């Protein structure tokens, strides 16, 4: 096979060239920035301090890709009382300090975004403040501008399809012509429920010791990317 044929074939999926998508929606944590292990570690430590014994794997399983309201509901169910009102502020402060010291863009993501011709945006379960902070630290904010959508913009977070549908509507893209890049089971389920093609991403450090590919396939991912180098453009 010659190089031109290889390029043409690697850019196709389910019979469609990558350029046939009108929009690519990136999750942020665990896709654009390698943040999930940092964030889940902070959350596990703070929850333990507040009487909810949960290790890092437990946080991965219960909260990866979900909004903070799910943490509050799980805490109430497990401990029998509401989470301390000051907990979110403590978590944000701990997370901000750790991100400032350790957060990095996902390996290869800047090369991908610099070459990407298809319109793109971010849709994340994180709140807007955390999203802005993460993208700024990783020097990725200029690639998206105002095209950043957080879970507080919709009634239901992932795994409901609301956030992805909102992002597509704001960007003027039909769901069937929208591609989602997600690293969590809840995110994959949300993208498929929205009627979109979903590629599961397992290149983050939180999947170093876990078989993320099988989990995301089982959730409905149409394809697995083990790193940004697997993206057809690269």
N, C-alpha and C positions, 0 to 999 in steps of 0.2 A: 504494500500500500504506500503511495507516495505521500509527501508531507501535507499537500493540499487536501487529500482525502482524509488524512488523520485529523486535521483541524476541523474539517466539516463534520466528521462523525463524532468527535469529542464534544462538539457544541450542540448535539442533539439529545433530546430525551423524550421518550414517549412519542417519537415521530415529529417533534417540534424543535426547530433551532432555538437556541437560547435567546436570540433576538426576537423571537415571536412573543416573548413576554413583554407586556407593557410596563410592568412594575416589579421590582424585587424588594421585598420587605425583610429587613434584617432584625432579628432579635438583637439586643445589646449584650447583656451579661452572658458570657459563655460562647459568644459568637464574634462580636466586634472587639470585646475586651475580655481578657482572661481573668475574670473576676469571681466566678462562682465559688471556687475553693476558699478565697479570701472572705467573701461575704458569708458563706455558710459556716465557716469557722468562727467568725464573730458572733453570728446568731446562736450557734450551739453554746458557746461560752457564756453569753449573757442569759440565755434561757436557763441554763444550769444554775447560775447565780440566783435566779428568781424562782427556783423550786421545780423547774420542769427538766428532769434528767433526760437529755437527748444528745446522742453523739453526732459526729459529722455525717455519717451515713444516714442516720435517721432524718437529719435536716435535708440531705439530698433527696431522700425518698418522699418526704412529706411536703416540702416547700419549694423545691426547685421549679422555677418558672411560674410561681404563683405570687399574688399580691399579699401585702402585709396583713390584710383582713383575715386571710386564712390562718396565719400564725396566731392571731388573736383568738380565733374560734377554736383552734386546736389546743391552745393553752387553757382556755376556759374548760374544755372537755376533760383535759388531762389533770388539771390541778384543782378544779372546782371553784375557781374565783377568777374575776377578770384580770387581765394583764395590767400591771401598774401603769397609770397614765403617763408616767415619765419614761417608760421603756422605749418608745420610738425615738425620743431625743437621744437617749443613751446609745441606742443602736446606731443612729446616724452619726454621732460623734466618733464612736469606735470605728465605724466603717470608713468615715472620711479620713481619719488618721492613717488607717491601714492602706487605703487606696493611694493616698498621697505618697506613701513610702514604697509601695510594692506594685501598684496596678500597671499593667502593660497592655498595649494593643495585642490582639491575637496575631500570632506569627503569620506574615504574608498578607494581612488584611489591607494594609496601605497600598501594596502593589496592586491588589485586586481593585480597590476603589478608584485608584488613579486611572485604571484602564477601562473601567466599567462605563459603557455607553447607555445601557438601559437605565431609565429613571429608577431611583431608589429612595427608601425612607427607613426609619427605625420605628418599631412597635415593641414596647417592652412593658413587663409587669412592674418595673421600678417606677417610682414617682419622678416627676419632671426635674426636681432638684438633683436627685441622684443621677439621673440620665445626663443632665447638663455637666455635672461635675466629672462623671466618668469619661464622657466623650472629650471634654476639654483636657483632662490629664493625659489621655491617650493620643492627643493631637488629631482626633478624628472629627471634631465638630465642624470644620469647614466643608467636609464632604456632604453634610446633610443640611446645614443651615436650620431653617425652621421646620423641616420635614421630620420631626421627632414626635411620636405619639406615645403617651403613657396611659397606664390602666385607669388613672383617675378621671379620664375623659369619657369613660363608658360605664354603663350600669354593672356589667359583670366582667370580671377578669378571666384570663385563661384558666381552665380549658374551654370556656365559652368562646364563640367566634367573634364577639362584639368588637374587640380591639382591632383585629385584622380587617374586619368589614369597615370599620370607621376609617382606618388608614387608607384602604383602597378607595373609599368614597371621596375622601379628602384629596386624594391624588388623581381622581378621575379614571380609575382602572377597574375593569370588570373582574370579579373574583376568578373566573376561569382563565384569565390572562395575567394572573398575579402569581409570582413565585415567592414562597416564604422560606427563609433559612432559620432553622430553630435547633436548639440543643437540648430542649427538655421534652419529656413525654407530654406534659400539659400543653406546651406550645405546639407540638405536632398535632395533637388532637384538636386544638383550636383552629389551626390552619386548615385541616381537612374538613372540619365542620363548616368553615367559611366557604368551602368549594374551591380551594386553591391547591396548586401543586406545592408540596412541602419536601424540602431536602433537609434531612437530619445532619447536624454538624457535631462531630465527636472529637474535635481537635483541641478542646480545652483541657487544662490540667485536672479538672474534676473528673475526667474520664480516664485518667492514667491507670487506675486500678479497678475499673468497672467496665463491663461490656455494654457500653452505651449504644453501640450499633444495633444489637438485638432488641434492646428496649425501644429504640426509636422506630425500628422496622415494625415491631409488634403494635406500636401506636398508630402506624399507618404511613410512615415516611416513604416517599416515592423513591428516594435515593439517599445514600449515605456519603457524606464528605468527611474524610478522616483528617483533613487539613485544608487550608485555603488553596494549596497547590492542586487539589482535586477539582476545584471549580473549573468549568469548561474553558473560561477565558484564559486560564493560566496553563 
